[in-house]
């Protein structure tokens, strides 16, 4: 069987889309009804990637959950690396400094006093079928107990481990049983490491009908979608940098071959042009910190896009993702780290620029062609004088 990420590449045959409410895969157990959402991350769907759910159409599907039912969010697929799931009452959770689902946080507007016993609805984080916390409002997972420890502080750091250590540590899962009756507004799933990867969850009754028709609270941004060129490369943000470009040389790769490698070269030319343009900047507000971040961000973006394009090219073949010795598998492991870690660092750099009140970008334009013509003119003038 070929590497699982290649199955994700098949999802790129059409532009990701949004779809109807997804209800998960449910079964009756000795502990009652249990429903599972199998999560994957489509790294090619946007700059940061988006969650997808097996059996649901499109990226970031709206999920439907029933009160009092156990839901398991399965993060066992390797594409979840660097994407630990969070659950919050508002989009982006802690990224935007808003309330998440925690044992001591009462659902907004609810009359519940669940915070008194630290028994408010909260995710329960598991690894390898072992619960990582102490809190439990769900006997299907652990004996009932009030606590502010629901396992997140042990779960999230694992997603920063090297890829193979994380992949072989056991299946990562998040369980939720929402049991407060007088709360019906939507809640949200999101990535705890990367911001702007938020999806909606709506409460439903036993028939599958939603308890609140309106999509509230709002998600304050639209989902990104790749251009046709980016979709062909597996990249993001390169459409404006396809050669020829007035700020870039005519090529970055000599002797372009035919076939898949030639297509990869076309992608490399565009991403190298994007980096060249991005790294021609002013020294914003005379700050070395601003200059560093303005220069390093496009450098990181290029590394991310380079790995995405390599994986999309089909030129890397890894039969066993856990094989640490095969060079192709080593390339996949390396690219999973580069894509996810450097995207996280890009968000960190952008956050530093914002917190220090520096401009997000400070580009200066240096036309390659006009500079070359000027240099050629100087050379000719010099020869004429000799």
C-alpha positions in Angstrom: 0.0 0.0 0.0 1.3 3.4 -1.0 1.8 6.2 1.5 -1.4 7.6 2.9 -0.6 11.2 2.1 -0.9 10.2 -1.6 -4.6 9.4 -1.0 -4.9 13.0 0.2 -3.4 14.2 -3.1 -6.3 12.5 -4.9 -8.6 14.9 -3.1 -7.0 17.7 -5.1 -8.6 16.7 -8.3 -11.2 19.3 -7.6 -11.1 22.6 -5.6 -12.1 21.9 -2.0 -15.7 22.9 -1.2 -18.0 23.3 1.8 -20.9 20.9 2.2 -23.9 20.0 4.4 -23.8 18.9 8.0 -21.7 15.8 8.7 -23.1 13.4 11.4 -20.2 11.0 11.8 -20.2 7.2 11.9 -22.3 5.9 14.9 -22.8 2.6 16.6 -24.5 1.4 19.8 -22.2 0.1 22.5 -22.5 -1.1 26.1 -22.0 2.6 27.1 -24.6 3.9 24.7 -24.3 5.6 21.3 -20.8 6.4 20.2 -20.1 8.4 17.0 -16.7 8.8 15.3 -15.3 11.6 13.1 -12.1 10.4 11.4 -10.0 13.5 10.8 -7.4 14.1 8.2 -5.6 17.3 7.1 -5.4 18.3 3.5 -2.1 20.2 3.5 -2.6 21.4 -0.1 -6.0 23.0 0.5 -4.7 26.4 1.8 -1.5 28.0 3.1 -1.8 26.1 6.4 -4.0 23.2 5.3 -7.6 22.3 6.4 -9.3 19.5 8.2 -11.3 17.0 6.3 -13.5 14.3 7.7 -13.9 10.8 6.2 -17.3 10.4 4.6 -17.9 14.2 4.6 -17.7 16.4 1.5 -15.1 19.2 1.2 -12.8 20.9 3.6 -13.8 22.1 7.2 -17.2 20.4 7.1 -19.9 21.5 9.5 -20.3 18.7 12.0 -23.5 17.8 13.9 -23.5 16.4 17.4 -26.2 15.2 19.7 -26.4 16.1 23.4 -25.5 13.2 25.7 -23.8 11.1 23.0 -20.1 10.2 23.0 -18.2 11.6 20.1 -14.7 10.5 19.2 -12.5 12.7 17.0 -9.9 10.2 15.6 -6.6 11.9 14.8 -4.7 8.7 13.9 -4.0 9.6 10.3 -0.4 10.9 9.9 -1.7 14.0 8.2 -2.8 15.3 11.6 0.8 15.8 12.6 1.1 19.3 14.1 -2.7 19.7 14.2 -4.0 18.8 17.6 -7.7 19.3 17.8 -9.2 21.9 20.1 -12.9 22.6 20.9 -14.1 26.1 21.8 -17.3 28.2 22.2 -15.9 30.7 19.7 -13.7 30.5 16.5 -10.0 29.8 17.0 -10.2 29.3 20.8 -7.1 30.3 22.7 -5.6 31.8 19.5 -8.1 34.6 19.7 -8.2 34.6 23.5 -11.8 33.3 23.7 -13.4 30.5 25.9 -12.7 26.9 25.0 -14.6 23.9 26.3 -13.1 23.3 29.7 -14.4 21.7 32.9 -14.5 25.0 34.7 -16.1 27.1 31.9 -19.9 27.3 31.8 -21.3 27.4 28.3 -22.1 31.0 27.5 -25.6 32.0 28.6 -26.2 28.7 30.4 -27.7 28.6 33.9 -25.6 25.5 34.7 -23.4 25.6 37.8 -21.1 22.9 36.4 -18.0 25.0 37.1 -18.5 24.5 40.8 -17.6 20.8 40.5 -15.3 21.2 37.5 -17.8 19.1 35.5 -18.6 21.4 32.5 -18.5 19.8 29.0 -14.9 19.4 27.9 -12.9 17.3 25.4 -11.1 14.3 26.9 -7.7 13.7 25.2 -6.4 10.1 24.7 -3.3 8.5 23.3 -3.1 4.8 22.5 -6.5 4.2 24.2 -5.2 5.7 27.4 -6.9 8.8 28.8 -4.4 11.5 29.6 -6.5 13.5 32.1 -8.4 13.2 35.3 -11.7 15.0 34.6 -14.5 12.9 33.3 -18.2 13.5 32.6 -18.3 10.3 30.6 -18.1 6.8 32.1 -17.5 5.4 28.6 -14.0 7.0 28.8 -13.2 7.2 32.6 -14.9 7.1 36.0 -16.8 10.4 36.7 -14.7 12.9 38.3 -14.4 16.7 38.6 -11.0 18.2 37.7 -9.5 20.9 35.6 -7.1 18.3 34.0 -8.7 17.0 30.8 -5.5 15.9 29.1 -4.8 18.8 26.8 -1.5 19.7 28.5 -0.2 16.3 27.7 -1.8 15.8 24.3 -0.8 19.0 22.5 3.0 18.9 23.2 3.2 15.5 21.6 2.3 17.0 18.2 5.6 19.0 18.4 7.7 15.8 18.6 9.7 14.5 15.6 7.4 12.9 13.1 8.3 9.2 13.6 8.1 9.5 17.4 4.7 11.0 17.1 3.4 8.6 14.5 4.5 5.5 16.5 3.4 6.6 19.9 -0.2 5.3 19.5 -3.5 6.6 18.1 -4.4 10.2 19.1 -8.1 10.8 19.9 -10.4 13.4 21.4 -13.7 12.4 23.0 -16.6 14.7 23.8 -19.9 14.3 25.6 -21.8 17.6 25.7 -24.4 17.3 28.5 -25.6 20.9 29.2 -29.2 21.1 28.0 -29.9 24.9 28.0 -27.1 25.7 25.5 -27.8 25.4 21.8 -25.5 27.8 20.0 -22.8 26.5 17.7 -19.4 25.5 19.0 -16.1 25.1 17.0 -13.3 22.6 16.3 -9.9 24.1 15.5 -6.2 23.4 15.3 -4.5 24.2 18.6 -1.1 25.0 16.9 -2.1 26.9 13.7 -4.7 29.7 13.7 -7.4 30.2 11.1 -8.3 26.5 10.9 -11.7 26.6 12.5 -14.8 24.6 11.6 -18.4 24.8 12.9 -20.2 22.2 15.1 -24.0 22.4 15.4 -26.1 20.6 17.9 -28.8 18.2 16.6 -31.7 16.2 18.0 -32.1 12.4 17.8 -33.6 12.9 14.3 -30.6 14.8 13.0 -32.4 18.2 12.9 -30.3 21.2 14.1 -31.3 22.9 17.3 -30.1 26.3 16.0 -30.6 27.1 12.3 -28.5 30.3 12.3 -24.7 30.0 12.0 -23.8 31.8 15.1 -21.2 32.9 16.3 -19.7 34.0 13.0 -16.4 32.7 11.8 -14.6 36.0 11.1 -12.8 34.9 7.9 -13.4 33.1 4.6 -11.7 29.8 3.9 -8.9 30.1 1.4 -8.8 28.2 -1.9 -5.8 27.6 -4.2 -5.5 29.0 -7.7 -5.6 26.7 -10.6 -1.8 26.9 -10.9 -1.3 26.3 -7.1 -3.7 23.4 -7.3 -1.6 21.8 -10.0 1.6 22.3 -7.9 0.1 21.6 -4.5 1.3 25.0 -3.4 -0.3 28.3 -2.2 0.0 31.9 -3.2 2.1 31.5 -6.4 -0.3 32.5 -9.1 1.1 36.0 -9.4 4.7 34.8 -9.6 4.5 32.5 -12.6 7.4 33.4 -14.9 8.0 35.7 -16.7 7.9 38.2 -13.9 9.5 41.7 -14.1 11.2 41.3 -10.6 12.6 37.8 -11.4 15.1 36.2 -13.8 13.8 34.2 -16.7 14.4 31.0 -14.9 15.8 29.5 -11.7 16.4 26.0 -13.1 18.5 25.4 -16.2 17.9 22.7 -18.8 14.3 22.0 -17.8 13.3 18.4 -18.5 10.0 17.0 -19.7 7.4 15.1 -17.6 6.7 15.3 -13.9 10.2 16.7 -13.1 9.6 19.4 -15.7 6.3 20.3 -14.1 8.0 20.4 -10.7 10.5 22.9 -12.2 7.7 25.2 -13.3 6.4 25.2 -9.7 9.9 25.8 -8.4 10.4 28.8 -10.8 7.2 30.4 -9.5 8.0 29.8 -5.8 11.6 31.0 -6.1 10.2 34.1 -7.8 7.8 34.6 -5.0 10.6 34.4 -2.5 12.8 36.7 -4.5 10.1 39.3 -4.6 9.2 38.8 -1.0 12.8 39.1 0.2 13.3 42.5 -1.4 12.1 44.7 1.4 12.6 48.0 3.2 14.0 48.2 6.7 10.7 48.9 8.2 10.8 51.6 11.0 14.5 51.1 11.1 14.0 47.8 13.0 16.3 44.8 12.7 13.4 42.6 14.1 11.0 43.8 11.5 13.6 43.3 8.8 14.4 39.8 10.0 10.7 38.8 10.0 10.0 40.4 6.6 12.9 38.5 5.1 12.4 35.2 6.9 8.7 34.8 6.3 9.0 34.5 2.4 12.0 32.2 3.0 9.9 29.9 5.1 6.9 30.1 2.7 9.3 28.9 0.0 10.4 25.9 2.0 6.8 25.0 2.7 5.8 25.3 -0.9 8.8 23.4 -2.1 7.9 20.4 0.1 4.2 20.6 -0.9 5.2 20.6 -4.6 7.6 17.7 -4.1 4.9 15.6 -2.4 2.3 16.5 -5.0 4.8 15.6 -7.9 4.4 11.9 -7.3 8.2 11.6 -7.5 8.5 10.5 -3.8 7.4 6.9 -3.3 7.2 5.6 0.3 5.5 2.3 0.9 5.7 2.4 4.7 5.4 5.7 6.4 7.1 4.3 9.5 10.3 3.2 7.5 13.0 5.4 8.9 15.7 4.1 6.6 14.3 4.4 3.1 15.4 7.7 1.5 12.0 8.4 0.0 10.4 7.9 3.4 13.0 10.1 5.0 12.0 12.9 2.5 8.4 12.5 3.5 9.2 12.8 7.2 11.4 15.8 6.5 8.7 17.5 4.5 6.0 16.9 7.1 8.2 18.7 9.6 9.1 21.5 7.3 5.5 22.2 6.2 4.0 22.2 9.6 6.8 23.6 11.8 7.7 26.4 9.4 4.0 27.4 9.0 3.8 27.6 12.8 6.9 29.8 12.8 5.4 32.0 10.1 2.4 32.6 12.3 4.7 33.4 15.2 6.7 35.9 13.1 3.5 37.6 12.0 2.3 37.8 15.5 5.6 39.4 16.6 5.2 42.0 13.8 1.7 42.8 15.0 2.5 43.0 18.7 5.4 45.4 18.0 3.2 47.5 15.7 5.3 46.9 12.6 3.8 46.6 9.1 2.9 43.1 8.1 4.9 43.6 4.9 7.2 46.3 3.6 8.1 45.4 0.0 10.3 47.3 -2.3 10.3 46.6 -6.0 13.5 45.9 -7.9 12.8 45.2 -11.6 15.4 42.7 -12.8 15.2 43.6 -16.4 15.7 47.3 -16.1 18.7 46.8 -13.8 20.3 44.3 -16.2 19.8 46.7 -19.1 21.5 49.5 -17.0 24.4 47.2 -16.2 24.8 46.2 -19.8 24.8 49.9 -20.8 27.5 50.6 -18.3 29.7 47.8 -19.6 29.2 49.0 -23.2 30.1 52.6 -22.2 33.2 51.3 -20.4 34.3 49.4 -23.5 33.8 52.4 -25.7 36.1 54.5 -23.4 38.9 52.0 -23.5 
